[in-house]
């Protein structure tokens, strides 16, 4: 693709400086990214979210050069595989091709994960909460008016008010009440709030599992749920000596805490993809580490 050639626009100098240490030992380096707001623009209808053109190809190129390449998202693994996995080019909804040179997918903030064999694992203790989440989603369905959208995801349910910003207070109150009733935990995000099983699982824990044994790691994110991943990288840098980089993909809507917690910022999904393309090009030039 022409956008991946050496003449393609490069990230800002401060971004390149921050990412350069990741190129020293690519075989033991992890490249990890969020999906919504990072690889995909934020859209009014969550079901219509799609990765930027070229994002899936860049992930596959990175996976051939770096030790771990993964997407950690609030989306189900099935959604991530459909839109970012190799199967998307085969015209088949069946299992994706897997192997050493394939990106890995972690869904629902760590409740689901795909291994190198493509098998999706469910976090222990999560499955028994599926009917509870389903019942909560059904009750919250009464909010689905005036632009409010209830999005069931199996083990979690998210309520969005992007189309109806004036409904935010009512939605938050209803979800908080449902959390008290059901025992689920409520988590805030961009113009939305989500109910999840009461388990100690988040993007930081998911990231720690992915980067185990690595010497360097980065994480690209844009929202409050990504702060746990940024914090995990900071802790790993100080406690384990990893070379780490937290990258915030920011826009006019971003919470200030996200940029403040990051080592460097890029401008939205386009900036994140530009930085990932740069890593893919430089990793290739360095010979990679398989």
Long-range contacts (C-beta under 8 A, 24 or more apart in sequence): 1-54, 1-57, 3-54, 3-277, 4-54, 4-57, 4-58, 4-61, 4-277, 4-280, 4-281, 6-281, 8-277, 8-281, 9-274, 10-274, 10-278, 11-266, 11-271, 11-274, 11-275, 11-278, 12-266, 14-264, 15-247, 15-264, 15-266, 15-271, 15-275, 16-278, 18-245, 18-247, 18-263, 18-264, 19-218, 19-245, 19-247, 19-275, 19-278, 19-279, 20-282, 21-216, 21-243, 21-245, 22-66, 22-216, 22-217, 22-218, 22-243, 22-245, 22-279, 23-279, 23-282, 23-283, 23-286, 24-216, 24-243, 25-215, 25-216, 25-289, 26-65, 26-66, 26-67, 26-283, 26-286, 26-288, 26-289, 27-66, 27-67, 27-288, 27-289, 27-290, 28-67, 28-213, 28-214, 28-215, 28-216, 28-289, 29-66, 29-67, 29-68, 29-214, 29-215, 29-216, 29-217, 29-218, 29-289, 30-66, 30-67, 30-68, 30-69, 30-70, 30-210, 30-211, 30-214, 30-216, 30-217, 30-218, 31-62, 31-66, 31-68, 31-69, 31-70, 31-217, 31-218, 31-276, 31-279, 32-68, 32-69, 32-70, 32-71, 32-72, 32-207, 32-210, 32-211, 32-217, 32-218, 32-219, 32-220, 32-229, 33-70, 33-71, 33-72, 33-219, 33-220, 33-221, 33-272, 33-276, 34-71, 34-72, 34-73, 34-203, 34-219, 34-220, 34-221, 34-222, 34-223, 34-225, 34-226, 34-229, 34-249, 35-71, 35-73, 35-74, 35-75, 35-80, 35-84, 36-73, 36-74, 36-75, 36-190, 36-222, 36-223, 37-190, 37-221, 37-222, 37-223, 37-249, 37-251, 37-268, 37-269, 38-220, 38-221, 38-222, 38-249, 38-269, 38-272, 39-71, 39-84, 39-269, 39-272, 39-273, 40-269, 41-268, 41-269, 42-190, 42-251, 42-253, 44-162, 44-163, 45-149, 46-149, 46-151, 46-158, 46-160, 47-151, 50-83, 51-83, 51-84, 52-269, 52-270, 52-273, 54-273, 54-277, 55-84, 55-273, 55-276, 56-83, 56-84, 56-85, 56-88, 58-273, 58-276, 58-277, 58-280, 59-84, 59-103, 59-276, 60-86, 60-101, 60-102, 60-103, 61-280, 61-283, 61-284, 62-103, 62-276, 62-279, 62-280, 62-283, 63-101, 63-102, 63-103, 64-101, 64-288, 64-290, 65-280, 65-283, 65-284, 65-286, 65-288, 65-289, 65-290, 66-279, 66-283, 66-288, 66-289, 67-214, 67-289, 67-290, 68-104, 68-210, 68-211, 68-214, 68-217, 69-103, 69-104, 70-103, 70-104, 70-105, 70-106, 70-210, 71-103, 71-104, 71-105, 71-106, 72-106, 72-109, 72-110, 72-203, 72-206, 72-207, 72-210, 72-219, 72-229, 73-105, 73-106, 73-107, 73-109, 74-107, 74-108, 74-109, 74-153, 74-156, 74-158, 74-189, 74-194, 74-225, 75-107, 75-108, 75-153, 76-107, 76-108, 76-112, 76-153, 76-154, 77-105, 77-106, 77-107, 77-108, 77-112, 77-113, 77-114, 77-120, 78-107, 78-120, 79-107, 80-105, 80-107, 81-105, 81-114, 100-290, 101-290, 104-210, 106-206, 106-210, 108-153, 108-154, 108-155, 108-156, 108-196, 109-156, 109-187, 109-196, 109-201, 109-202, 109-203, 109-206, 109-225, 110-201, 110-202, 110-203, 110-205, 110-206, 111-155, 111-156, 111-196, 111-197, 111-199, 111-201, 112-155, 113-206, 113-209, 122-155, 123-199, 123-201, 125-197, 125-199, 126-155, 126-197, 126-199, 126-201, 127-155, 129-155, 129-184, 129-197, 129-198, 130-154, 130-155, 132-182, 132-183, 132-184, 132-197, 133-157, 133-182, 133-184, 133-195, 133-196, 133-197, 135-182, 136-178, 136-181, 136-182, 136-184, 136-195, 139-178, 140-174, 140-175, 140-178, 143-167, 143-170, 143-171, 143-174, 155-196, 155-197, 156-194, 156-195, 156-196, 156-197, 157-194, 157-195, 158-189, 158-192, 158-193, 158-194, 158-195, 159-192, 159-193, 159-194, 160-191, 160-192, 161-191, 161-192, 162-190, 162-191, 162-192, 165-191, 187-225, 188-224, 189-223, 189-224, 189-225, 190-223, 190-224, 190-253, 202-228, 203-228, 203-229, 203-232, 204-228, 204-229, 204-231, 204-232, 205-232, 207-232, 207-233, 208-232, 208-236, 211-236, 211-242, 214-242, 215-242, 215-243, 216-242, 216-243, 216-244, 217-242, 217-243, 217-244, 217-245, 218-244, 218-245, 218-246, 218-247, 219-245, 219-246, 219-247, 220-247, 220-249, 220-266, 220-272, 220-275, 220-276, 221-246, 221-247, 221-248, 221-249, 221-258, 222-248, 222-249, 222-250, 222-251, 222-254, 222-258, 222-268, 222-272, 223-254, 223-255, 223-258, 224-255, 224-257, 224-258, 226-258, 227-257, 227-258, 227-261, 230-261, 230-262, 231-261, 247-272, 247-275
